[in-house]
Amino acid sequence: MAKTPYLQGVFGYYTHNLSPFLIQLGSGWGIRYYGMAYVAGFLAWFYGLRWFRRLGWSKLNDDQISELLFYTVLGVLVGGRLGYCLLYDRAETIRNPVSIIAFWNGGIRGMASHGGIAGALLGFLFWAHKNRADGWAVADNAAVLAPVGIFLGRIANFINGELWGRTSQVPWAVIFPEAGGLPRHPSQLYEAFGEGLFLGLTMFWMRSRKLGPSGQVTGSFFMVYAGVRFVLEYFREPDAGDPLLLGMSRGQIFSIGLAITGFLIWEIRRRKFLPRGS
């Protein structure tokens, strides 16, 4: 296909041709970067909690961390999957309920970050109730570590060539063949740095300054993530069938809900630790 001036850009646009497989074992089978991003994210969670113990942020022993990791994995996977099926693919889920357990679809067709975050929080709180521990303190530590997994997941989205951005003429635009021949924002990389690096550094700073009362860092995580996601959605191609309520995508609408939830958590936890009579 001959390049048009639009496609050529300033230095020539990069055409995405990366393989989604770290190791390919056969046609459509192998070890995918997307799956490895989840594994690496959960490992960061395990070793991060051990590091926090040395910082004095956590008192969990290795057995407790291992058990908590199990509930975290379960919460992220179930929440992420149900979130996608109910928020982004409700019609297909109603038509074919078995599709809920189709984890093999992966990537854009399988998981929703908003659902994964909610599922992880429920996993922390369930573990805490079972072990009579402070689940909010655990959630506050998770708020620092979760951006590691988000960062790796967005990098994997870029490698997969999915969740691409809107068309653009910026010099660093990328041509995703499956999205047609026009260059687009590499919105997956924007999200990796916004929802991953920026969010992680912000949460680390907040956690280091606010070791208590527990729960407020968690609420702040919800609000900051929602704010970053809301802005970055303007660079991302809306999902097919997005209602675009008042010009907003579904991701932005869900982010507003997440921000409200985060504020309620922050305010409720703040009030819990107010001196009596305040």
C-alpha positions in Angstrom: 0.0 0.0 0.0 1.5 3.4 -1.0 2.1 5.8 1.9 0.1 9.0 1.9 1.5 12.2 3.5 -0.7 11.5 6.5 0.8 8.0 7.0 4.3 9.1 6.5 4.4 11.6 9.4 7.6 13.4 10.3 10.0 10.5 10.5 7.7 7.7 9.3 5.3 5.9 11.6 6.0 2.6 13.3 3.9 -0.2 12.1 3.0 -2.6 14.9 4.2 -6.2 14.2 4.9 -7.6 17.6 4.0 -11.2 18.5 1.8 -11.6 21.6 3.8 -14.8 22.5 6.9 -14.8 24.6 7.2 -18.5 23.6 4.9 -19.9 20.9 4.4 -23.7 21.1 1.9 -24.1 18.2 -0.8 -22.3 16.2 -2.4 -20.0 18.7 -0.8 -21.7 21.7 2.1 -20.7 23.9 3.2 -18.4 26.7 1.7 -15.0 26.1 3.1 -11.7 27.4 -0.4 -10.8 28.7 -0.4 -13.9 31.0 3.2 -13.2 32.1 2.2 -9.7 33.0 -0.3 -11.2 35.5 2.3 -13.6 36.9 4.8 -10.8 37.3 2.3 -8.5 38.9 1.3 -11.1 41.5 5.0 -11.8 42.2 5.5 -8.1 42.8 2.6 -8.2 45.2 4.2 -11.1 47.2 7.7 -9.7 47.4 6.4 -6.2 47.8 4.6 -7.1 51.0 7.7 -8.8 52.3 9.6 -5.5 51.6 6.9 -3.5 53.4 7.3 -5.7 56.4 10.9 -4.5 56.7 9.7 -0.9 56.3 7.2 -1.5 59.1 4.2 -1.1 56.9 3.1 -4.7 57.3 3.2 -7.3 60.0 2.2 -10.3 57.9 4.4 -13.4 57.9 5.2 -15.4 54.8 2.3 -17.8 55.3 -0.2 -15.0 55.7 1.2 -13.3 52.6 0.9 -16.5 50.6 -2.7 -17.0 51.7 -3.5 -13.4 50.9 -2.0 -13.8 47.5 -4.4 -16.6 46.8 -7.4 -14.5 47.6 -5.9 -11.6 45.6 -5.5 -13.7 42.5 -9.0 -15.1 42.9 -10.5 -11.6 43.4 -8.6 -10.1 40.4 -9.5 -12.9 38.0 -13.1 -13.3 39.0 -13.7 -9.5 39.4 -11.9 -8.7 36.1 -13.8 -11.4 34.2 -17.3 -10.6 35.7 -16.5 -6.9 35.2 -15.9 -7.4 31.5 -18.9 -9.6 31.0 -21.3 -7.3 32.8 -20.0 -4.0 31.8 -18.7 -4.5 28.3 -20.3 -7.7 27.0 -23.7 -8.0 28.7 -25.6 -9.0 25.6 -23.3 -11.9 24.8 -23.2 -12.9 28.5 -27.0 -13.1 28.6 -27.1 -15.0 25.3 -24.3 -17.4 26.2 -23.6 -17.5 30.0 -20.8 -20.1 29.5 -18.7 -17.3 28.0 -18.2 -16.0 31.6 -15.6 -18.8 32.2 -13.9 -18.3 28.8 -10.6 -17.0 30.3 -8.8 -18.3 27.3 -10.0 -15.3 25.3 -7.7 -13.0 27.2 -6.7 -9.4 26.6 -9.3 -7.1 25.2 -12.0 -9.8 25.0 -11.5 -11.1 28.6 -10.9 -8.8 31.5 -11.9 -5.3 32.7 -9.6 -3.3 35.0 -12.4 -1.7 36.9 -13.8 -5.1 37.8 -10.3 -6.4 38.7 -9.7 -3.6 41.1 -13.1 -4.1 42.8 -12.5 -7.9 42.9 -9.1 -7.5 44.5 -10.5 -5.2 47.2 -13.2 -7.7 48.0 -10.5 -10.4 48.2 -8.5 -8.4 50.7 -11.5 -7.8 52.9 -12.7 -11.4 52.8 -9.2 -12.6 53.8 -9.1 -10.0 56.6 -12.5 -11.1 57.9 -11.5 -14.7 57.8 -8.2 -14.0 59.7 -9.6 -11.1 61.9 -7.0 -8.8 60.5 -7.2 -5.1 59.3 -8.2 -5.5 55.7 -8.0 -1.8 55.0 -4.3 -1.8 56.0 -3.8 -4.6 53.5 -5.7 -2.7 50.9 -3.5 0.4 51.5 -0.4 -1.6 50.8 -2.0 -3.1 47.8 -2.7 0.4 46.5 1.1 0.9 46.2 1.7 -2.5 44.6 -1.2 -2.8 42.2 0.2 -0.2 39.7 3.1 -2.6 39.0 0.6 -5.1 37.6 -1.3 -2.4 35.8 1.9 -1.1 34.2 2.9 -4.5 32.9 -0.7 -5.3 31.8 -0.8 -2.1 29.6 2.6 -2.9 28.1 1.2 -6.4 27.3 -1.8 -4.7 25.7 0.6 -2.7 23.4 2.5 -5.9 22.5 -0.9 -7.6 21.7 -1.8 -4.7 19.5 -5.1 -4.2 21.2 -6.9 -1.3 23.0 -5.3 1.1 20.5 -5.8 4.9 20.5 -7.6 7.3 18.4 -6.2 8.4 15.0 -3.5 11.0 15.3 -0.6 12.7 13.4 1.8 13.0 16.4 5.3 11.8 15.3 5.2 8.9 17.8 1.9 7.5 16.4 1.7 3.8 15.6 -0.1 2.0 12.8 -2.0 -1.0 14.1 -2.8 -3.2 11.1 -5.9 -4.6 12.7 -7.2 -1.1 13.2 -6.7 -0.1 9.6 -4.0 1.9 7.9 -4.2 5.2 9.9 -1.7 6.0 12.6 -3.0 6.2 16.1 -2.0 7.2 19.6 -0.2 4.4 21.4 -2.7 4.8 24.2 -1.7 1.6 25.8 1.7 3.2 26.6 0.1 6.4 27.9 -2.0 4.2 30.2 1.1 2.2 31.3 2.8 5.4 32.5 -0.3 7.1 33.8 -2.1 4.2 35.5 1.1 2.4 36.3 4.2 4.6 36.9 2.5 7.9 37.9 -0.2 6.2 40.0 2.4 3.9 41.7 4.7 6.8 42.6 1.8 8.8 43.9 0.5 6.0 46.1 4.0 5.2 47.4 4.3 8.9 48.4 0.9 8.9 50.1 1.5 5.6 51.9 4.9 6.8 53.3 3.2 9.9 54.7 0.0 8.3 55.9 0.6 5.0 57.7 -2.7 5.4 59.4 -5.7 5.6 59.6 -6.1 2.7 57.3 -8.4 2.9 54.3 -7.7 6.5 53.2 -4.9 5.5 50.9 -7.2 2.9 49.3 -9.9 5.6 48.7 -7.2 7.8 47.2 -6.1 5.0 44.9 -9.6 4.7 43.5 -9.9 8.5 43.0 -6.4 9.0 41.4 -6.8 5.9 39.1 -10.2 7.1 38.0 -8.9 10.6 37.3 -6.0 9.3 35.3 -8.1 6.8 33.4 -10.8 9.5 32.7 -8.2 11.8 31.0 -6.4 9.0 29.1 -9.7 7.7 27.7 -9.7 10.8 25.4 -6.7 9.3 23.6 -8.2 5.8 23.4 -10.5 4.5 20.7 -13.9 4.0 22.3 -15.1 0.4 22.5 -17.6 -0.7 19.8 -21.1 0.1 21.0 -20.0 2.7 23.6 -23.0 4.8 24.5 -20.9 8.0 24.6 -23.1 9.6 27.2 -22.4 13.4 27.0 -19.5 12.5 24.8 -18.0 10.1 27.4 -17.0 6.5 26.8 -18.0 3.7 29.0 -14.5 3.7 30.6 -15.0 7.3 31.6 -18.5 6.6 33.0 -17.2 3.7 35.0 -14.3 5.9 36.2 -16.7 8.4 37.6 -18.4 5.7 39.6 -15.0 4.5 40.8 -14.0 8.0 41.9 -17.3 8.4 43.8 -16.7 5.1 45.5 -13.1 6.1 46.4 -14.3 9.4 47.9 -16.9 7.6 50.0 -14.3 5.1 51.3 -11.8 8.0 52.0 -14.5 10.0 53.9 -15.9 7.1 55.8 -12.4 6.0 57.0 -11.5 9.6 57.8 -14.6 10.0 60.0 -13.9 6.7 61.7 -10.7 8.1 63.1 -11.9 11.6 64.0 -11.6 12.5 67.7 -14.9 12.2 69.4 -16.8 15.5 69.5 -15.1 16.7 66.3 
